[in-house]
């Protein structure tokens, strides 16, 4: 069974089924804690999906919880690759 990369538009805290694959959970990304994940999921529920622009993401999450280290870890893990995000 394939494992898909984490994605801020789809992933929850834990690994979850996503079609015929398993979606990598955000909690498994180093330096990403529960409070940061809650902020991402809450903003996603309010916006629907994050768009291509990083400033829109930054305006809608609590940046006290998503510091530089968290953002760098999400980028390195591929979770912030908004241009390639699946429309599901």
C-alpha positions in Angstrom: 0.0 0.0 0.0 1.5 3.4 -1.0 2.2 6.1 1.6 1.6 9.6 0.4 3.6 12.6 1.6 2.1 14.9 4.3 0.0 17.7 3.0 -1.4 20.7 5.0 -4.6 20.5 2.8 -5.3 16.9 3.5 -3.3 15.4 6.4 -4.6 15.1 9.9 -2.5 14.5 13.0 -2.3 10.8 12.4 -1.8 8.6 9.4 -5.2 8.2 7.6 -6.6 6.3 4.6 -6.6 8.5 1.5 -8.1 6.6 -1.5 -6.0 3.6 -2.2 -3.1 4.9 -0.1 -2.2 6.0 3.4 -1.6 9.8 4.0 1.3 10.6 6.2 0.2 12.3 9.5 1.5 15.7 10.4 2.3 14.5 14.0 5.0 12.3 12.4 6.8 15.3 11.0 9.7 16.2 13.3 9.2 19.5 15.2 5.5 19.7 14.5 3.5 19.5 17.7 -0.1 19.0 18.5 -0.9 22.7 19.0 0.5 23.6 15.6 -1.5 20.8 14.0 -4.7 22.0 15.7 -4.0 25.5 14.3 -3.5 24.1 10.7 -6.6 22.0 10.8 -8.7 24.8 12.3 -7.5 27.2 9.6 -8.2 24.6 6.9 -11.7 24.1 8.1 -12.3 27.8 8.0 -10.7 28.4 4.5 -11.5 25.1 2.8 -8.0 24.7 1.3 -4.8 26.7 1.5 -3.9 28.4 -1.8 -0.5 28.6 -3.4 0.6 31.7 -1.5 2.5 31.2 1.8 1.3 34.6 3.1 -2.3 33.4 3.0 -1.3 30.4 5.1 0.6 32.6 7.5 -2.4 34.9 7.9 -4.8 32.1 8.9 -2.7 30.1 11.4 -1.5 31.0 14.8 2.1 31.9 14.2 2.9 31.7 17.9 2.3 27.9 17.4 3.9 27.6 14.0 7.4 29.0 14.4 10.3 29.0 12.0 11.3 25.5 13.0 7.8 24.1 12.4 7.5 25.8 9.0 10.9 24.5 7.9 10.0 21.0 8.9 6.7 21.1 7.0 8.5 22.5 3.9 11.3 19.8 4.1 8.6 17.1 4.5 6.8 18.3 1.4 3.6 19.3 3.3 3.8 22.8 2.0 4.0 22.0 -1.7 0.7 23.8 -2.4 1.2 24.0 -6.1 1.1 20.2 -6.4 -1.7 19.7 -3.9 -4.4 17.2 -4.9 -7.9 18.7 -5.4 -9.5 16.0 -3.3 
